[in-house]
Amino acid sequence: MSDPAKTRRHAERVRELVASLVREIKDPRLGMVTITDARITGDLREATVYYTVLGDATEQAGTQAALESAKGMLRTRVGHALGLRHSPSLAFVLDNVLDHAKEIDDLLAEARHRDEEVQRLASGKQYAGDPDPYKSDEDDEDEGTDAERVGAAEDLG
């Protein structure tokens, strides 16, 4: 097993290398691709590269095919740049960042809507009972002033 910090550094380096090498691919199927992340196993043998593509499903499929086609060249160049004994095998995974962002926005909008509904239902309402149910008028009469309490405490001591 490798050091976790070393593994993170290698993963970041794989992401940077693949992002720069993707520009050199001359495949017409390759769309507007952005390498978003890379993960590498502890033994540095397998790397998963996450990417996103600007466009529809056909452009995403074309980009996937182009990356799979260029996988050998990318693996060789990444292996040489990392200086490892064994070049890590690469797997490309589509990272639907836009779908995740839309899902989060929808959840936030739903939460906002529910908060507004609670505020609407609560407007004009009042609490049942006293505003402060733990304080009574009798307690105020029994306690006395601060000076009286200090004097009573000194008499006890």
N, C-alpha and C positions, 0 to 999 in steps of 0.2 A: 504494500500500500504506500501511496505517496503522501507527502505532507499536504494538508488541505489548502494551505496558502499557496503552495507550488501549483496545485491543481487549478486553483482560481486564476493564477497568473497565466497558466497555459491556456485555459479556456478563454480568457480575455484576448490573449495573443492569437488564438485560432479565429476568434470573431473578427479581429482587425485584419488578419491575413486574408480570410475569405472575402471580407468586404472589399479589400483592395483588388483581389484577384478576379472577382466577379466582373469588374470593369473591363478586363482583358478578354472575356469570353465573347466570341464573334458569332454567337448563335442568334438568328433572327427571332427565335421563339422567346428569348429572354426579354422580359418586360422591365418595368421600373421597379427594381428589387432593392430592398433595404435589409441588411443583416441586423437583426435586433438583439440576438443573444447567442451564446454558445455554451454548451455544457460538455464536460469531458469526464470520463470515468476516472476513478482513483488510480488505475493501472496505466492510464494515458493511452489506452488502446482504441477507444471508441469515443468519437465526438459527435454531438448532436448540435446542428446549426439551425437556429430559428430565423425565419425570414418573413417579410411581408411584401406583398406586391400591390402596386397601385393599379386597379383595374377590376374587370369582372372575372367570372369563373373561368372563361376561356383563356384569358391572359395568365391567370394563376396556374392553370393546367399546363400551358405552354412553358411557363417559367420553371415549373416542377420538372418537366421533361428536359429542359435545357440544363438545369443543375444536375440532374441524374446523368446526363450525357457527359458533362464536364467533370464529374466526380473524380475520375482517375487523375486528371491533370491537377485538380485542386488538392487531392490527397498527397500527391508527390511533392508539390510545391510547399504545402504546409509542413510536411514531414522534414523537408530539407531546411526550411526556415527555423523550425523548432529545434533541430539538431538532435532528434530522438533516434534511438536505435530502430524502432518500429514506427512507421507513419500511422497515425490514428485513422481508423476508418471513419468516413463521414456519413452522416445521415441528415437529410434536410427535412425540416418540419415547418409547415406553413403556420405562421403565428398571426392569427386573425385579430390584430390589435384593434381595428376599427369595430369589429363585432363586440369585443369586450368593452370598449369605450361606450358603445351604444347601449349595451346591457346595463352598465353602471349608471349612465345618464337616465335610463328608464327607471331604474330602482330609486334614484335620487328624486326624480319627478314624482313617483308614487309616494315616497315618504313625505315630500313637501305637500302633496295633495291631502294626505291623511292628517298632517299637522294642521293644515288650514281647516279641515273638517272638525277636528277637536276644538280648535279655537272658536269656530263658529258655534258649536254646541255649548261651549263654556261661557260665551259672552252673555252677560246679563244674569248669570247664575250666581248664587252665593252659597257659602258653606253652611251645612246644617249645624246648628248649635252656635256656641260662642266663638268669636274669632280666636281666643286663646283659652281652650278648655282646661288648661292646667293651672290657671291663675284664678284665684277667687278673692272677693272683697274681704273675707274673714282673715285670709293670710296676711293681708296688708296691715290689719289692725293688730294682729298678734306680734308681728315682727318688731315694730317700733322703728326708731331712727337708727342710723349707723352709729351715732355717739352712744346711744343707749345700749346697743349690742356690744360695743367695745368695752363699755363700763361693766357690763354683766360678765364678759369674758375675763376681765381683770379680777373681779370679785371671786370667780371660780378658781383662779390660779394662785 
